[in-house]
Every structure is written in C-alpha cells, then in structure tokens.
Amino acid sequence: SSDVCSSDLEICGYKTELERVVKRQPNYLIYQNALFEQAMQEFNSLSTAKRRIEADTLYFEIPVVFHVLYNKTAENLNDTCIYSQLRELNNAFRKRNKDTSRIRAIFKPIAADVKIQFVLATTDPQGNATSGITRTYTNKTTFAANQFGTYTTNMKYSANGGKDAWDPTSYLNFWICNMEFPNYVGIVYGFATPPTNAPNWNGTGATKDTNSMESGVVLHYKIVGRGNPLAPVKYNEGKSAIHEVGHYLGLRHVWGDGTNTTGCTVDDGIFDTPNCKAQNATCMGQNSCTDASNDKPDQTENYMDYALDGCAGMYTQQQA
C-alpha cells in the first residue's frame, strides 16, 4: 500500500554542484572519467568470474542522518515521511520496489540490485543514542537565493541558519529544508555533492568532497517520502532522493549533461544506459540518439533521468 506522510525545470542541482567542484579543481572531470574507466574494467572482470557479482550475498550498509530544518510548522516533517523515504531508498537500491514493473522487457535483464542498504544512525558523533533524525528551527524562510532556482548551501552550517553535518566519513547526511522561493520560476528539489576523493585518485590533487562538511544530499521538504501530501503530482513517490543519492555515490545523469546540440556526443560513462540527447520529463521512451550498434531507446526507467516519479524503477548492472 502507498505510504502517506502526516519537466522541464532544473529540478536537480547536480550541474551547479559540478561547476563548484570544477572551479576548485579544474581536472575533476579527468579524475572522474578515470574512475569510471577503472570501475568498468572491474565490472567486466567480475562479470566473467566464476562467482558472478549478481549472486554475491555481500551488501553495503550506510548509516544515515536526516537533518530537518523548519521555519514553518509544515516544514517540520513528521517521522512517518522520513521512514517512508528511507524505505523507498532501500527498495530502489535493493531492487525490491514494486515500480520495477515499469521496466520494459528490453531493459529487464540489466536491472540491478545495487546491494546498498541505508539505516538510520543509532549513535551520534559524540557516542550518544540517536533516532537518526535531528530537528532544528531556522530563521531562514527559504534556502533558495532567487526565483530562478539558484540556491545557497547555508542549510549545511549552523552559523548560517542550518545544521552542521555529522562526520561525513561516517554518515550520509541529508538536509530537509525549504528550497522554494516565492513566485518561483525554477526550483531545485534536491542536490548532492559528487564524490571526488576515490581511493584510486590519491596524489592527484582532487578535491576532498567526501571528507567535506558539505558532503551529502539536500531535499526540498515537499518531496520527501512516498505519498507526501505536500508533493506536486509528478514528485510524490520519493524518487528525487533516490536520484540524488545516485549522484552522491558517483553516478551522472544518463544523458551525460549534454545539451540538445551536443547531447548525443557526450555520455554518462555507463555502457548499459543508452545514449540520449537530453533529459526526459515523460515516460514516452523516445530514441533521441541513434547508436551505430545495439541501438536502444532512451532509458526513462532509470533513476538518473529526470522522468522519475511515474516512470523510474531501475539502476543498471553497470551503474551498480
């Protein structure tokens, strides 16, 4: 049963976060490409091993803390919404979501159990028992900077009306807050810091975002959980968080963040997500790029596209 919590818009802030990283470290994309190439080599090696990775019982568990920031009562989401969001994350990353029924036959064989589970933290950084949820009143009425979807990172700092992160090497920090500007034209429903300090990059001078106190995921309070009564119709399944955690763990948008003129010449570094020209906002499944071989339609079922709620139901084996 559905949980009940008591496009064309740039709904994801990944591009903005990527630009911030590149300003600090101009070679970031070179390092990121190297990581994707190494990961693909490891994938190919594991795929031919006697014990295939799909049959492995190993999974990874990530402790999570949700920092709820509220100025108005409605922004102080109840625990039910947060539990719902956690359940949606685990269903998606373990391929247990009923939405896998949306996956077309052509893509069903490559839909993956990512083998990552998320659990609410039970101990805070000082060693005290915790529910994994913090609640902080803020004098900020919004963390958006203007009506066009530009935002600040003030939600990540107590001194700026937000909440300081818990040690990002031990917890996945979520900040839930208001990202809506009055009379907005554009809105970002979430954003995540991409990882830039993978172990194989030691000595390269890459930025240290995985150790940064800004590392984590930010979500607009209205789209947290499945069935959130505050959510716009297209964003009521909790998929935005799944999409943003994908970025947090290193995945790009399936269209590789190209434009309509360059889209088919750039890629997300993942071979089993078909090349596509730009983001998809509907479940139409168009084929926006024609590949020379093994051509397939745009994978609107993928959590790393923009169609999301109503469409999305899978990560691929290579994304996993």
N, C-alpha and C positions, 0 to 999 in steps of 0.2 A: 504494500500500500504506500501511497505517497506520504512523505513527511510534511507536516505542517508546522511552521515556525510561528509561536505565540508572541548586412548592415554596411551601413557604410561608415559608421562612426569609428574612430580610432579607439576602440574600447580597451585595448591592451597597450600598456606603456613600455613594451619591450624596446621599441625603436628609440625612445627617449633615453632609456637606461643604457642601451648600447652606445648611443652617442656620448653619454657621460663617461663611459669606460674608455672609449677610443680617444677622447680628449686627454685623459690621464695617461693612456698607454696606446700610442698610435699603432703599435704592432699587434694589438689584441687579436684582430681577425686572423692574422697569420698563425698565432698560437692556437686559436680556436679551430682552424682548419686542420692543423697538425693533430690535435686531439681527436677530431672526427675521423681522420685517416687511420690513426692508431686503433681507435675503437672498432672501425670497420675490419681491420686486419684481425683483431681479436675475435670479432663476431664470426668471420669466415673460418678461423681456426677452430672455434668451439663448435661450429655447425658440422664440421667433418670429424669431430672427436667421437670416440666410442660411446661416451656418455653425453648425449645431447643436452644442451642447456635447458631445453623445454621440459625435460624430465627431472631436472635437478630440484630437490626439495628445499634448497637454500633460499632464504629471503632476507631482506634487509629491513630493519626496524628503525624508524626515525622519530625521536621524541619531538613533540610539537607544543608550542605555547601560543595561545591566542590572546593578543592584547586588544581589548575592546576600549575604544576611545569615544566618549559621548559628550555632546553639548546639550542635546535634547533627549528626552526620555526614549523616544523611538529609536535612537541610535544605540542605545544600551541593549543590544540583542540578548535575548534570553538563552540559557544553556541549550535548549532544545535545538535552536538554529545551528549552534556550533557543533553539537553532537551529530546533527544531520549532515553538516558539511564534512566532518571527519569520515562519516560512513560513506559518503559519495566518493571521497578521495580513495579510500581503501577499495571500494567496489571497482573503481576505474583502474587503479594500478594493479589489482589482482584479477582483472577480467571477470568480475562477478556481477557486473552491472546488467540489469535487465535490458539496458539500452544496446547491448551487443546484438539484439535482434534487428537493429537498424543497418547492420553491416551487410553490404551487398555480397553476393556469392563470390564475386571476383576477388574480394579482399578478405573473406573469412579465414582462409588458410594462413594469413600472415598476422592476424590479430593476436596480440601477445599478453600474457601475464607478465607484468614488469617485475614482479617479485619484490616489491617495496611496500611496506605497511607503515602506517602512521599511527602513533599512540600519543595520547595526552600525557605530558610530562607529569610525573608524580613527585618530583623533587625539584625545588628551585635552585638557583646558583649558589645560595647560601646553605643548602642542605636541608631546608625546611620542606615539610609536606606541602603539596600544592595540588589544585584541581586542574592545572594546565591552562587556566583562564585568569587573566588579570582584567580589572575594570578601573578605568581612570577618567575622571571628569576633566574636560578640557574647555578652555575659554575660546577655542577656535570653533567658529561656526562651520567652517569647511577647510579642507586641506587642498582644495583646488585653488589655483592662482588667478584664473580668469575664466570667462565663459567659453573659451575655446578648448578646454581640456588640459591646459598646462597645469602642472601640479608642483607642489613642494615636497620635500622629504621631512618636514617638521614633525610628522607623526612618529618619527623614529627617535626623537630626542625629548626627554622630559623638560629640558630647559626651554623648548620651543612649543610647549603645549601638547607634546606627545608622550611617548613612553619609551625609555631606553631599552634596547634589546637585551635579552639574556644571551649569554655566551654563544655566539653563532656557530662555534665549532662543536657545541654540544646539543643545541636545539635548533629546530626550524621555527623561526619567529614569523607569526602572522600578525599584521596590524589591521584591525577592522575599524573603519572610520568613514566620515562623510567626504566623498570626493566630488560632490555635486555643487556647482556654482549656480547662484540664482540666474534664472533665464538662460541656462546653458545652451550653447550651440553644439559643443562637443563635450564628451565626458569619457574619462578613463575609469573603467570598472575595476581594474587591477593592474599591478605591475610587479615585476620581480627582478632581483639582481642576478644577472647571469654569472656563473662561476668562472673565475679567471686564474685560479691557482691550482689547477690539477697537478698531481704528483709528477707527471712527465714533463712539466714545464719548469721545474726547479732550475734556477740560474738564468732564466730567460728575461727576467725583469718584469714579468707580467704583474698586473695589479693584484691586490690581495683581497678581492671582494668576498671570498669565502670566509675570511677572518674579520672582515669589516663589520662594525656595529650597525651598518645599514643592510647587511645581508638578510634576505628574507622575502616575504610576499605581503603586499598590501592589497586589501579588498574593500570595495565600496560596501557599506553595511547593508544595502538593499538587496544584494545578490548573493548573500551568504546562505548556504543550505538549499535543500530541495523544498519547493513549496513555500518559500518565504513570501508572505502576503504583501510585502512592500516591493517585490521584484517586478520589473517590466515583464510583459508576457514572454518575450524571447530569452529572458535570462533568469528563469525560475527553477532551473534544475541543478544549480550548484556547479555548473561546468566551468565557469570562469576561474575558480580556484584550481581546478584540475589543469587547465591551460597554463596558468601562472606557475604552478609547481613544476610543470614541464620545463619552462624557461629556467626556473631556479636550479633544476638539475642538469641544464645544459642544452636543451632542445631549442631549435629555431622554429619559426613559423614554417609551415610546409611549402610556402611559395618562396622562401628564401629572402623575404623582404625586398623583392624587386618591385619595380613599377610596371605599369601597363606596357611601357615601351621596352623595358629590359627584363621583364618577368621571366620569360622562357629561357633566358641566358644565365640566370642565377638559380641556385638550388639550396636546399636546407642541409646538404651533406649526407642525407639518408637516401639510400637507393630504392627502398621499397615504399617510399611515398612518391607517387607520380609527380612529375614536373607540372607546375601550374603557374599561370601568369601573374595572378594576384589573389588576394583573399577572397573567399566565398562567404557570402552572407546568407545563402539559402542552401537547401538540400538538393538542388537541382542536379548536381553531379555532372556538370558540363566537362568537356575535354578542352581546356583552354590552351594546352600546348601539345603538339604532336611530336612524339619521340620517334627517333629513327627505328628503334626496335622495342618490342614488348610495350607498345603504347597502351596506356590505360587512362580512364577518365580521372578528373580531379577527385581526390580522396576527401570528400566533405565529411566523411565519418570520423576523420582524425581530430583528436583533441587539440592539435596545434594549428588547425584552420580557425576561421572566425565564425563559421556557421554555429558551432557549439550547441546550445540548448535546442532540442528538437531534431538535431542532426547527429551530433558526435557520439561515438561509442567505442573508440579503439585507439590504442597505440599500436605501432607495428613491431615486429620482431627486432628489426634493426634499431628502432628508437629505444626499445627496452635494453 
